[in-house]
């Protein structure tokens, strides 16, 4: 019985930490980093710098470690910085730090541990693959990820700073796998992710218009009104589709990826149709469900396309 209680307590603890860093939201960024891994590996093979078109298992593992650790550090930093604001917002008052289920000191320890793990993961590319670029950029990247937490205090464009901070992931993954081929495909992917995430973060921010105004925070819905903000989201998502389509010739992608882009375009139209300036009841459906499908679907189809094209190129 005691062992069952201990296991239950441990699971609750894991759940609290997962809730604090919104671990489930990793689904938004990780597929794009993995897309870049396979695109870069194929580029390395085509350039004659690798024996095959696939990333090594160790490289793949290090990318996942870096992604999870960097995101955990950034989200924990955000929760620490915003703890007082979260406590005054009825929607976020139940988060672990304001609710007291995780202390500020515990969060700081976790932040340092996640940051250390990220640094170790970045160093792994130098130790095992003689690639110094990840560790060279590790500290600036981590600083930029944390910097986002302050932007809502002075810029209405903080949503797109968040998008850009997350969009570093595919560029960083490409740099970790094959720096020599880093170019337009990675930059197009970064632009697409920046606008996609920035756009749906505007939708998410529609829930907090009144509290943002009361706290003097900057967000597009609070500063410009929901109608104008949602039009900016639509424009951002339209350009997202254009940038994703531009990757077809830039990265030499084929039918599976093209089908993915067409489906993503339809899903983005659906997502933007779910939210209206006077109706935010379906924000969570638009924010998490639809965007989770977008990232997973495009990630799977891109990787499958890379593998299929590599087989045909043999």
Phi and psi restraints in degrees (value plus and minus 20) as a CYANA .aco file:
   2 UNK   PHI     -81.7   -41.7
   2 UNK   PSI     -58.7   -18.7
   3 UNK   PHI     -85.4   -45.4
   3 UNK   PSI     -57.7   -17.7
   4 UNK   PHI     -84.6   -44.6
   4 UNK   PSI     -62.5   -22.5
   5 UNK   PHI     -84.5   -44.5
   5 UNK   PSI     -60.1   -20.1
   6 UNK   PHI     -83.9   -43.9
   6 UNK   PSI     -62.6   -22.6
   7 UNK   PHI     -83.9   -43.9
   7 UNK   PSI     -61.2   -21.2
   8 UNK   PHI     -84.0   -44.0
   8 UNK   PSI     -61.0   -21.0
   9 UNK   PHI     -84.2   -44.2
   9 UNK   PSI     -60.0   -20.0
  10 UNK   PHI     -84.7   -44.7
  10 UNK   PSI     -62.1   -22.1
  11 UNK   PHI     -85.0   -45.0
  11 UNK   PSI     -58.1   -18.1
  12 UNK   PHI     -84.3   -44.3
  12 UNK   PSI     -58.2   -18.2
  13 UNK   PHI     -83.6   -43.6
  13 UNK   PSI     -65.9   -25.9
  14 UNK   PHI     -79.8   -39.8
  14 UNK   PSI     -61.2   -21.2
  15 UNK   PHI     -82.3   -42.3
  15 UNK   PSI     -59.8   -19.8
  16 UNK   PHI     -84.8   -44.8
  16 UNK   PSI     -63.9   -23.9
  17 UNK   PHI     -86.8   -46.8
  17 UNK   PSI     -59.8   -19.8
  18 UNK   PHI     -82.8   -42.8
  18 UNK   PSI     -57.2   -17.2
  19 UNK   PHI     -88.4   -48.4
  19 UNK   PSI     -59.1   -19.1
  20 UNK   PHI     -83.5   -43.5
  20 UNK   PSI     -62.1   -22.1
  21 UNK   PHI    -116.0   -76.0
  21 UNK   PSI     -13.6    26.4
  22 UNK   PHI      27.7    67.7
  22 UNK   PSI      37.7    77.7
  23 UNK   PHI     -77.5   -37.5
  23 UNK   PSI     -54.3   -14.3
  24 UNK   PHI     -82.1   -42.1
  24 UNK   PSI     -44.2    -4.2
  25 UNK   PHI     -95.0   -55.0
  25 UNK   PSI     -23.1    16.9
  26 UNK   PHI     -79.8   -39.8
  26 UNK   PSI     -40.7    -0.7
  27 UNK   PHI     -82.2   -42.2
  27 UNK   PSI     -40.8    -0.8
  28 UNK   PHI     -94.5   -54.5
  28 UNK   PSI     -60.0   -20.0
  29 UNK   PHI    -120.7   -80.7
  29 UNK   PSI     -57.7   -17.7
  30 UNK   PHI     -78.4   -38.4
  30 UNK   PSI     -63.4   -23.4
  31 UNK   PHI     -78.5   -38.5
  31 UNK   PSI     -55.1   -15.1
  32 UNK   PHI     -91.1   -51.1
  32 UNK   PSI     -55.7   -15.7
  33 UNK   PHI     -85.0   -45.0
  33 UNK   PSI     -60.9   -20.9
  34 UNK   PHI     -88.5   -48.5
  34 UNK   PSI     -54.1   -14.1
  35 UNK   PHI     -77.3   -37.3
  35 UNK   PSI     -67.1   -27.1
  36 UNK   PHI     -83.6   -43.6
  36 UNK   PSI     -56.6   -16.6
  37 UNK   PHI     -78.7   -38.7
  37 UNK   PSI     -68.5   -28.5
  38 UNK   PHI     -93.0   -53.0
  38 UNK   PSI     -55.4   -15.4
  39 UNK   PHI     -84.9   -44.9
  39 UNK   PSI     -62.1   -22.1
  40 UNK   PHI     -87.8   -47.8
  40 UNK   PSI     -59.7   -19.7
  41 UNK   PHI     -83.4   -43.4
  41 UNK   PSI     -60.6   -20.6
  42 UNK   PHI     -85.6   -45.6
  42 UNK   PSI     -59.4   -19.4
  43 UNK   PHI     -82.9   -42.9
  43 UNK   PSI     -60.8   -20.8
  44 UNK   PHI     -82.4   -42.4
  44 UNK   PSI     -60.7   -20.7
  45 UNK   PHI     -86.5   -46.5
  45 UNK   PSI     -65.9   -25.9
  46 UNK   PHI     -84.2   -44.2
  46 UNK   PSI     -49.6    -9.6
  47 UNK   PHI    -102.5   -62.5
  47 UNK   PSI     -24.1    15.9
  48 UNK   PHI      60.7   100.7
  48 UNK   PSI      -3.7    36.3
  49 UNK   PHI    -119.3   -79.3
  49 UNK   PSI     -16.4    23.6
  50 UNK   PHI    -167.7  -127.7
  50 UNK   PSI     128.6   168.6
  51 UNK   PHI     -93.9   -53.9
  51 UNK   PSI     -37.8     2.2
  52 UNK   PHI    -169.0  -129.0
  52 UNK   PSI     149.7   189.7
  53 UNK   PHI    -105.9   -65.9
  53 UNK   PSI     -11.2    28.8
  54 UNK   PHI    -132.1   -92.1
  54 UNK   PSI     127.9   167.9
  55 UNK   PHI     -88.8   -48.8
  55 UNK   PSI     132.6   172.6
  56 UNK   PHI     -91.9   -51.9
  56 UNK   PSI     131.7   171.7
  57 UNK   PHI     -79.3   -39.3
  57 UNK   PSI     -59.0   -19.0
  58 UNK   PHI     -85.0   -45.0
  58 UNK   PSI     -59.2   -19.2
  59 UNK   PHI     -83.4   -43.4
  59 UNK   PSI     -64.5   -24.5
  60 UNK   PHI     -81.2   -41.2
  60 UNK   PSI     -63.6   -23.6
  61 UNK   PHI     -84.3   -44.3
  61 UNK   PSI     -61.1   -21.1
  62 UNK   PHI     -86.1   -46.1
  62 UNK   PSI     -57.6   -17.6
  63 UNK   PHI     -82.5   -42.5
  63 UNK   PSI     -64.7   -24.7
  64 UNK   PHI     -83.6   -43.6
  64 UNK   PSI     -63.4   -23.4
  65 UNK   PHI     -79.4   -39.4
  65 UNK   PSI     -67.5   -27.5
  66 UNK   PHI     -82.9   -42.9
  66 UNK   PSI     -62.4   -22.4
  67 UNK   PHI     -82.1   -42.1
  67 UNK   PSI     -71.1   -31.1
  68 UNK   PHI     -84.9   -44.9
  68 UNK   PSI     -62.4   -22.4
  69 UNK   PHI     -87.8   -47.8
  69 UNK   PSI     -64.5   -24.5
  70 UNK   PHI     -84.1   -44.1
  70 UNK   PSI     -63.8   -23.8
  71 UNK   PHI     -86.3   -46.3
  71 UNK   PSI     -59.6   -19.6
  72 UNK   PHI     -82.7   -42.7
  72 UNK   PSI     -61.7   -21.7
  73 UNK   PHI     -84.3   -44.3
  73 UNK   PSI     -66.3   -26.3
  74 UNK   PHI     -84.7   -44.7
  74 UNK   PSI     -62.7   -22.7
  75 UNK   PHI     -88.4   -48.4
  75 UNK   PSI     -57.6   -17.6
  76 UNK   PHI     -85.6   -45.6
  76 UNK   PSI     -63.0   -23.0
  77 UNK   PHI     -78.4   -38.4
  77 UNK   PSI     -63.6   -23.6
  78 UNK   PHI     -81.4   -41.4
  78 UNK   PSI     -61.8   -21.8
  79 UNK   PHI     -87.0   -47.0
  79 UNK   PSI     -55.5   -15.5
  80 UNK   PHI     -88.1   -48.1
  80 UNK   PSI     -68.2   -28.2
  81 UNK   PHI     -84.3   -44.3
  81 UNK   PSI     -57.1   -17.1
  82 UNK   PHI    -117.2   -77.2
  82 UNK   PSI     -10.3    29.7
  83 UNK   PHI     -76.6   -36.6
  83 UNK   PSI     -64.0   -24.0
  84 UNK   PHI     -87.3   -47.3
  84 UNK   PSI     -61.7   -21.7
  85 UNK   PHI     -83.0   -43.0
  85 UNK   PSI     -63.9   -23.9
  86 UNK   PHI     -80.9   -40.9
  86 UNK   PSI     -56.8   -16.8
  87 UNK   PHI     -85.6   -45.6
  87 UNK   PSI     -47.5    -7.5
  88 UNK   PHI    -112.6   -72.6
  88 UNK   PSI     -22.9    17.1
  89 UNK   PHI    -124.3   -84.3
  89 UNK   PSI      97.0   137.0
  90 UNK   PHI     -75.3   -35.3
  90 UNK   PSI     -52.3   -12.3
  91 UNK   PHI     -90.1   -50.1
  91 UNK   PSI     -49.3    -9.3
  92 UNK   PHI    -134.8   -94.8
  92 UNK   PSI     -19.0    21.0
  93 UNK   PHI     -82.9   -42.9
  93 UNK   PSI     -42.2    -2.2
  94 UNK   PHI    -105.7   -65.7
  94 UNK   PSI     -18.7    21.3
  95 UNK   PHI     -82.9   -42.9
  95 UNK   PSI     133.3   173.3
  96 UNK   PHI     -74.0   -34.0
  96 UNK   PSI     -63.1   -23.1
  97 UNK   PHI     -90.3   -50.3
  97 UNK   PSI     -71.5   -31.5
  98 UNK   PHI     -80.0   -40.0
  98 UNK   PSI     -54.7   -14.7
  99 UNK   PHI     -98.9   -58.9
  99 UNK   PSI     -31.8     8.2
 100 UNK   PHI      64.8   104.8
 100 UNK   PSI     -13.4    26.6
 101 UNK   PHI     -99.3   -59.3
 101 UNK   PSI     -39.4     0.6
 102 UNK   PHI    -151.5  -111.5
 102 UNK   PSI     109.8   149.8
 103 UNK   PHI    -102.8   -62.8
 103 UNK   PSI     140.8   180.8
 104 UNK   PHI     -80.4   -40.4
 104 UNK   PSI     -60.0   -20.0
 105 UNK   PHI     -83.6   -43.6
 105 UNK   PSI     -63.7   -23.7
 106 UNK   PHI     -80.9   -40.9
 106 UNK   PSI     -60.6   -20.6
 107 UNK   PHI     -84.4   -44.4
 107 UNK   PSI     -58.8   -18.8
 108 UNK   PHI     -84.6   -44.6
 108 UNK   PSI     -62.1   -22.1
 109 UNK   PHI     -81.5   -41.5
 109 UNK   PSI     -63.4   -23.4
 110 UNK   PHI     -83.9   -43.9
 110 UNK   PSI     -60.6   -20.6
 111 UNK   PHI     -79.0   -39.0
 111 UNK   PSI     -66.1   -26.1
 112 UNK   PHI     -85.1   -45.1
 112 UNK   PSI     -59.5   -19.5
 113 UNK   PHI     -86.1   -46.1
 113 UNK   PSI     -64.8   -24.8
 114 UNK   PHI     -84.8   -44.8
 114 UNK   PSI     -59.6   -19.6
 115 UNK   PHI     -84.1   -44.1
 115 UNK   PSI     -61.2   -21.2
 116 UNK   PHI     -83.9   -43.9
 116 UNK   PSI     -60.0   -20.0
 117 UNK   PHI     -84.5   -44.5
 117 UNK   PSI     -59.8   -19.8
 118 UNK   PHI     -81.5   -41.5
 118 UNK   PSI     -63.6   -23.6
 119 UNK   PHI     -84.2   -44.2
 119 UNK   PSI     -60.3   -20.3
 120 UNK   PHI     -84.5   -44.5
 120 UNK   PSI     -62.5   -22.5
 121 UNK   PHI     -81.4   -41.4
 121 UNK   PSI     -63.0   -23.0
 122 UNK   PHI     -84.4   -44.4
 122 UNK   PSI     -60.4   -20.4
 123 UNK   PHI     -85.6   -45.6
 123 UNK   PSI     -47.0    -7.0
 124 UNK   PHI     -79.8   -39.8
 124 UNK   PSI     -51.9   -11.9
 125 UNK   PHI     -87.6   -47.6
 125 UNK   PSI     -49.9    -9.9
 126 UNK   PHI     -98.2   -58.2
 126 UNK   PSI     -63.9   -23.9
 127 UNK   PHI     -84.8   -44.8
 127 UNK   PSI     -62.8   -22.8
 128 UNK   PHI    -120.5   -80.5
 128 UNK   PSI     -43.1    -3.1
 129 UNK   PHI    -148.9  -108.9
 129 UNK   PSI     -10.1    29.9
 130 UNK   PHI      34.7    74.7
 130 UNK   PSI      13.7    53.7
 131 UNK   PHI    -131.4   -91.4
 131 UNK   PSI      86.3   126.3
 132 UNK   PHI    -102.7   -62.7
 132 UNK   PSI     -33.7     6.3
 133 UNK   PHI     -81.2   -41.2
 133 UNK   PSI     -61.8   -21.8
 134 UNK   PHI     -79.0   -39.0
 134 UNK   PSI     -62.8   -22.8
 135 UNK   PHI     -94.2   -54.2
 135 UNK   PSI     -49.0    -9.0
 136 UNK   PHI     -82.7   -42.7
 136 UNK   PSI     -61.0   -21.0
 137 UNK   PHI    -115.0   -75.0
 137 UNK   PSI     -19.7    20.3
 138 UNK   PHI     -79.9   -39.9
 138 UNK   PSI     -69.5   -29.5
 139 UNK   PHI     -86.8   -46.8
 139 UNK   PSI     -67.6   -27.6
 140 UNK   PHI     -78.7   -38.7
 140 UNK   PSI     -59.3   -19.3
 141 UNK   PHI     -84.0   -44.0
 141 UNK   PSI     -65.6   -25.6
 142 UNK   PHI     -83.0   -43.0
 142 UNK   PSI     -59.9   -19.9
 143 UNK   PHI     -83.3   -43.3
 143 UNK   PSI     -61.4   -21.4
 144 UNK   PHI     -86.7   -46.7
 144 UNK   PSI     -60.1   -20.1
 145 UNK   PHI     -80.2   -40.2
 145 UNK   PSI     -58.9   -18.9
 146 UNK   PHI     -97.7   -57.7
 146 UNK   PSI     -51.2   -11.2
 147 UNK   PHI     -78.3   -38.3
 147 UNK   PSI     -52.5   -12.5
 148 UNK   PHI     -71.9   -31.9
 148 UNK   PSI     -57.4   -17.4
 149 UNK   PHI     -77.9   -37.9
 149 UNK   PSI     -43.2    -3.2
 150 UNK   PHI    -113.0   -73.0
 150 UNK   PSI     -35.5     4.5
 151 UNK   PHI     -87.4   -47.4
 151 UNK   PSI     -48.8    -8.8
 152 UNK   PHI     -86.4   -46.4
 152 UNK   PSI     -32.2     7.8
 153 UNK   PHI    -104.4   -64.4
 153 UNK   PSI     -32.9     7.1
 154 UNK   PHI    -162.9  -122.9
 154 UNK   PSI     -25.6    14.4
 155 UNK   PHI    -158.8  -118.8
 155 UNK   PSI     112.2   152.2
 156 UNK   PHI     -92.5   -52.5
 156 UNK   PSI     -31.8     8.2
 157 UNK   PHI    -115.0   -75.0
 157 UNK   PSI      -1.2    38.8
 158 UNK   PHI     -78.9   -38.9
 158 UNK   PSI     -49.2    -9.2
 159 UNK   PHI     -78.9   -38.9
 159 UNK   PSI     -59.3   -19.3
 160 UNK   PHI    -104.0   -64.0
 160 UNK   PSI     -40.5    -0.5
 161 UNK   PHI     -87.0   -47.0
 161 UNK   PSI     -62.9   -22.9
 162 UNK   PHI     -79.1   -39.1
 162 UNK   PSI     -67.4   -27.4
 163 UNK   PHI     -78.9   -38.9
 163 UNK   PSI     -62.1   -22.1
 164 UNK   PHI     -89.3   -49.3
 164 UNK   PSI     -56.9   -16.9
 165 UNK   PHI     -81.6   -41.6
 165 UNK   PSI     -62.8   -22.8
 166 UNK   PHI     -91.3   -51.3
 166 UNK   PSI     -53.6   -13.6
 167 UNK   PHI     -91.6   -51.6
 167 UNK   PSI     -29.2    10.8
 168 UNK   PHI     -83.5   -43.5
 168 UNK   PSI     -47.3    -7.3
 169 UNK   PHI     -76.2   -36.2
 169 UNK   PSI     -67.1   -27.1
 170 UNK   PHI     -86.4   -46.4
 170 UNK   PSI     -54.9   -14.9
 171 UNK   PHI     -86.1   -46.1
 171 UNK   PSI     -64.0   -24.0
 172 UNK   PHI     -83.7   -43.7
 172 UNK   PSI     -60.1   -20.1
 173 UNK   PHI     -84.8   -44.8
 173 UNK   PSI     -61.6   -21.6
 174 UNK   PHI     -82.9   -42.9
 174 UNK   PSI     -63.6   -23.6
 175 UNK   PHI     -82.6   -42.6
 175 UNK   PSI     -53.6   -13.6
 176 UNK   PHI     -92.6   -52.6
 176 UNK   PSI     -48.6    -8.6
 177 UNK   PHI    -112.2   -72.2
 177 UNK   PSI     -67.7   -27.7
 178 UNK   PHI    -172.6  -132.6
 178 UNK   PSI      63.8   103.8
 179 UNK   PHI     -76.7   -36.7
 179 UNK   PSI     -52.9   -12.9
 180 UNK   PHI     -83.2   -43.2
 180 UNK   PSI     -46.6    -6.6
 181 UNK   PHI    -120.9   -80.9
 181 UNK   PSI     -12.7    27.3
 182 UNK   PHI     -83.7   -43.7
 182 UNK   PSI     104.1   144.1
 183 UNK   PHI    -187.8  -147.8
 183 UNK   PSI    -163.4  -123.4
 184 UNK   PHI     -77.5   -37.5
 184 UNK   PSI     -63.1   -23.1
 185 UNK   PHI     -76.7   -36.7
 185 UNK   PSI     -63.8   -23.8
 186 UNK   PHI     -86.1   -46.1
 186 UNK   PSI     -59.3   -19.3
 187 UNK   PHI     -88.9   -48.9
 187 UNK   PSI     -59.1   -19.1
 188 UNK   PHI     -83.0   -43.0
 188 UNK   PSI     -61.0   -21.0
 189 UNK   PHI     -85.1   -45.1
 189 UNK   PSI     -61.0   -21.0
 190 UNK   PHI     -81.0   -41.0
 190 UNK   PSI     -64.7   -24.7
 191 UNK   PHI     -81.9   -41.9
 191 UNK   PSI     -62.1   -22.1
 192 UNK   PHI     -83.2   -43.2
 192 UNK   PSI     -64.4   -24.4
 193 UNK   PHI     -87.6   -47.6
 193 UNK   PSI     -59.2   -19.2
 194 UNK   PHI     -76.2   -36.2
 194 UNK   PSI     -70.0   -30.0
 195 UNK   PHI     -93.3   -53.3
 195 UNK   PSI     -55.8   -15.8
 196 UNK   PHI     -84.1   -44.1
 196 UNK   PSI     -71.6   -31.6
 197 UNK   PHI     -89.7   -49.7
 197 UNK   PSI     -62.8   -22.8
 198 UNK   PHI     -77.3   -37.3
 198 UNK   PSI     -60.9   -20.9
 199 UNK   PHI     -84.5   -44.5
 199 UNK   PSI     -66.6   -26.6
 200 UNK   PHI     -97.0   -57.0
 200 UNK   PSI     -39.2     0.8
 201 UNK   PHI     -90.4   -50.4
 201 UNK   PSI     -50.7   -10.7
 202 UNK   PHI     -81.9   -41.9
 202 UNK   PSI     -63.5   -23.5
 203 UNK   PHI     -79.3   -39.3
 203 UNK   PSI     -65.3   -25.3
 204 UNK   PHI     -82.0   -42.0
 204 UNK   PSI     -57.6   -17.6
 205 UNK   PHI     -89.7   -49.7
 205 UNK   PSI     -35.0     5.0
 206 UNK   PHI     -81.8   -41.8
 206 UNK   PSI     -42.1    -2.1
 207 UNK   PHI     -89.3   -49.3
 207 UNK   PSI     -43.0    -3.0
 208 UNK   PHI    -135.2   -95.2
 208 UNK   PSI       5.2    45.2
 209 UNK   PHI     -77.3   -37.3
 209 UNK   PSI     -69.1   -29.1
 210 UNK   PHI     -86.9   -46.9
 210 UNK   PSI     -63.8   -23.8
 211 UNK   PHI     -89.1   -49.1
 211 UNK   PSI     -55.5   -15.5
 212 UNK   PHI     -83.9   -43.9
 212 UNK   PSI     -61.0   -21.0
 213 UNK   PHI     -86.3   -46.3
 213 UNK   PSI     -61.1   -21.1
 214 UNK   PHI     -85.1   -45.1
 214 UNK   PSI     -55.2   -15.2
 215 UNK   PHI    -107.1   -67.1
 215 UNK   PSI     -25.0    15.0
 216 UNK   PHI      53.2    93.2
 216 UNK   PSI       4.8    44.8
 217 UNK   PHI    -105.6   -65.6
 217 UNK   PSI     136.7   176.7
 218 UNK   PHI    -120.6   -80.6
 218 UNK   PSI     103.8   143.8
 219 UNK   PHI    -171.4  -131.4
 219 UNK   PSI     133.0   173.0
 220 UNK   PHI     -80.8   -40.8
 220 UNK   PSI     -65.9   -25.9
 221 UNK   PHI     -82.1   -42.1
 221 UNK   PSI     -58.3   -18.3
 222 UNK   PHI     -92.4   -52.4
 222 UNK   PSI     -56.8   -16.8
 223 UNK   PHI    -107.7   -67.7
 223 UNK   PSI     -53.4   -13.4
 224 UNK   PHI    -131.1   -91.1
 224 UNK   PSI     -29.9    10.1
 225 UNK   PHI      71.2   111.2
 225 UNK   PSI     132.0   172.0
 226 UNK   PHI     -85.1   -45.1
 226 UNK   PSI     -54.2   -14.2
 227 UNK   PHI     -83.7   -43.7
 227 UNK   PSI     -70.1   -30.1
 228 UNK   PHI     -85.4   -45.4
 228 UNK   PSI     -59.9   -19.9
 229 UNK   PHI     -82.8   -42.8
 229 UNK   PSI     -61.0   -21.0
 230 UNK   PHI     -89.2   -49.2
 230 UNK   PSI     -49.8    -9.8
 231 UNK   PHI     -87.4   -47.4
 231 UNK   PSI     -55.2   -15.2
 232 UNK   PHI     -84.6   -44.6
 232 UNK   PSI     -59.7   -19.7
 233 UNK   PHI     -80.4   -40.4
 233 UNK   PSI     -64.8   -24.8
 234 UNK   PHI     -81.2   -41.2
 234 UNK   PSI     -61.9   -21.9
 235 UNK   PHI     -85.4   -45.4
 235 UNK   PSI     -62.8   -22.8
 236 UNK   PHI     -81.8   -41.8
 236 UNK   PSI     -61.1   -21.1
 237 UNK   PHI     -92.7   -52.7
 237 UNK   PSI     -50.1   -10.1
 238 UNK   PHI     -85.2   -45.2
 238 UNK   PSI     -63.0   -23.0
 239 UNK   PHI     -89.0   -49.0
 239 UNK   PSI     -52.4   -12.4
 240 UNK   PHI     -74.9   -34.9
 240 UNK   PSI     -67.4   -27.4
 241 UNK   PHI     -83.6   -43.6
 241 UNK   PSI     -60.7   -20.7
 242 UNK   PHI     -80.7   -40.7
 242 UNK   PSI     -64.4   -24.4
 243 UNK   PHI     -87.6   -47.6
 243 UNK   PSI     -59.3   -19.3
 244 UNK   PHI     -84.1   -44.1
 244 UNK   PSI     -59.6   -19.6
 245 UNK   PHI     -86.6   -46.6
 245 UNK   PSI     -55.0   -15.0
 246 UNK   PHI     -85.1   -45.1
 246 UNK   PSI     -41.1    -1.1
 247 UNK   PHI     -90.8   -50.8
 247 UNK   PSI     -40.0     0.0
 248 UNK   PHI     -79.7   -39.7
 248 UNK   PSI     -74.7   -34.7
 249 UNK   PHI     -95.1   -55.1
 249 UNK   PSI     -53.3   -13.3
 250 UNK   PHI     -85.5   -45.5
 250 UNK   PSI     -58.2   -18.2
 251 UNK   PHI    -126.3   -86.3
 251 UNK   PSI     -17.6    22.4
 252 UNK   PHI      45.3    85.3
 252 UNK   PSI      20.8    60.8
 253 UNK   PHI    -107.8   -67.8
 253 UNK   PSI     142.4   182.4
 254 UNK   PHI    -138.3   -98.3
 254 UNK   PSI    -169.1  -129.1
 255 UNK   PHI     -85.5   -45.5
 255 UNK   PSI     -59.7   -19.7
 256 UNK   PHI     -84.7   -44.7
 256 UNK   PSI     -65.4   -25.4
 257 UNK   PHI     -84.3   -44.3
 257 UNK   PSI     -62.7   -22.7
 258 UNK   PHI     -79.0   -39.0
 258 UNK   PSI     -63.1   -23.1
 259 UNK   PHI     -80.9   -40.9
 259 UNK   PSI     -59.5   -19.5
 260 UNK   PHI     -81.2   -41.2
 260 UNK   PSI     -62.6   -22.6
 261 UNK   PHI     -83.7   -43.7
 261 UNK   PSI     -60.6   -20.6
 262 UNK   PHI     -83.4   -43.4
 262 UNK   PSI     -62.9   -22.9
 263 UNK   PHI     -85.9   -45.9
 263 UNK   PSI     -62.0   -22.0
 264 UNK   PHI     -79.5   -39.5
 264 UNK   PSI     -61.8   -21.8
 265 UNK   PHI     -78.7   -38.7
 265 UNK   PSI     -64.3   -24.3
 266 UNK   PHI     -84.3   -44.3
 266 UNK   PSI     -60.2   -20.2
 267 UNK   PHI     -86.1   -46.1
 267 UNK   PSI     -56.6   -16.6
 268 UNK   PHI     -88.3   -48.3
 268 UNK   PSI     -56.3   -16.3
 269 UNK   PHI     -82.0   -42.0
 269 UNK   PSI     -64.7   -24.7
 270 UNK   PHI     -82.7   -42.7
 270 UNK   PSI     -64.5   -24.5
 271 UNK   PHI     -78.1   -38.1
 271 UNK   PSI     -66.2   -26.2
 272 UNK   PHI     -91.0   -51.0
 272 UNK   PSI     -43.0    -3.0
 273 UNK   PHI     -97.4   -57.4
 273 UNK   PSI     -36.4     3.6
 274 UNK   PHI     -95.5   -55.5
 274 UNK   PSI     -44.8    -4.8
 275 UNK   PHI    -137.5   -97.5
 275 UNK   PSI     113.2   153.2
 276 UNK   PHI    -145.5  -105.5
 276 UNK   PSI     137.6   177.6
 277 UNK   PHI     -76.3   -36.3
 277 UNK   PSI     -44.3    -4.3
 278 UNK   PHI    -134.3   -94.3
 278 UNK   PSI      -6.0    34.0
 279 UNK   PHI    -169.2  -129.2
 279 UNK   PSI      84.6   124.6
 280 UNK   PHI    -129.3   -89.3
 280 UNK   PSI      -1.9    38.1
 281 UNK   PHI     -86.9   -46.9
 281 UNK   PSI     -40.8    -0.8
 282 UNK   PHI    -131.4   -91.4
 282 UNK   PSI       4.5    44.5
 283 UNK   PHI     -80.6   -40.6
 283 UNK   PSI     -63.7   -23.7
 284 UNK   PHI     -84.4   -44.4
 284 UNK   PSI     -57.3   -17.3
 285 UNK   PHI     -83.2   -43.2
 285 UNK   PSI     -65.2   -25.2
 286 UNK   PHI     -86.6   -46.6
 286 UNK   PSI     -60.8   -20.8
 287 UNK   PHI     -93.2   -53.2
 287 UNK   PSI     -76.5   -36.5
 288 UNK   PHI    -113.2   -73.2
 288 UNK   PSI     -72.8   -32.8
 289 UNK   PHI     -84.0   -44.0
 289 UNK   PSI     -75.7   -35.7
 290 UNK   PHI     -84.4   -44.4
 290 UNK   PSI     -65.1   -25.1
 291 UNK   PHI     -89.6   -49.6
 291 UNK   PSI     -51.6   -11.6
 292 UNK   PHI     -83.6   -43.6
 292 UNK   PSI     -61.4   -21.4
 293 UNK   PHI     -83.4   -43.4
 293 UNK   PSI     -62.4   -22.4
 294 UNK   PHI     -78.0   -38.0
 294 UNK   PSI     -71.9   -31.9
 295 UNK   PHI     -86.7   -46.7
 295 UNK   PSI     -64.4   -24.4
 296 UNK   PHI     -86.2   -46.2
 296 UNK   PSI     -64.8   -24.8
 297 UNK   PHI     -81.8   -41.8
 297 UNK   PSI     -70.2   -30.2
 298 UNK   PHI     -85.9   -45.9
 298 UNK   PSI     -57.3   -17.3
 299 UNK   PHI     -81.9   -41.9
 299 UNK   PSI     -68.0   -28.0
 300 UNK   PHI     -84.0   -44.0
 300 UNK   PSI     -65.1   -25.1
 301 UNK   PHI     -88.9   -48.9
 301 UNK   PSI     -54.8   -14.8
 302 UNK   PHI     -86.9   -46.9
 302 UNK   PSI     -66.5   -26.5
 303 UNK   PHI     -83.8   -43.8
 303 UNK   PSI     -62.6   -22.6
 304 UNK   PHI     -82.3   -42.3
 304 UNK   PSI     -58.5   -18.5
 305 UNK   PHI     -84.3   -44.3
 305 UNK   PSI     -63.3   -23.3
 306 UNK   PHI     -79.2   -39.2
 306 UNK   PSI     -65.8   -25.8
 307 UNK   PHI     -86.5   -46.5
 307 UNK   PSI     -60.0   -20.0
 308 UNK   PHI     -85.8   -45.8
 308 UNK   PSI     -65.0   -25.0
 309 UNK   PHI     -84.0   -44.0
 309 UNK   PSI     -55.4   -15.4
 310 UNK   PHI     -86.7   -46.7
 310 UNK   PSI     -56.8   -16.8
 311 UNK   PHI     -85.7   -45.7
 311 UNK   PSI     -60.5   -20.5
 312 UNK   PHI     -90.5   -50.5
 312 UNK   PSI     -43.8    -3.8
 313 UNK   PHI    -102.0   -62.0
 313 UNK   PSI     -29.6    10.4
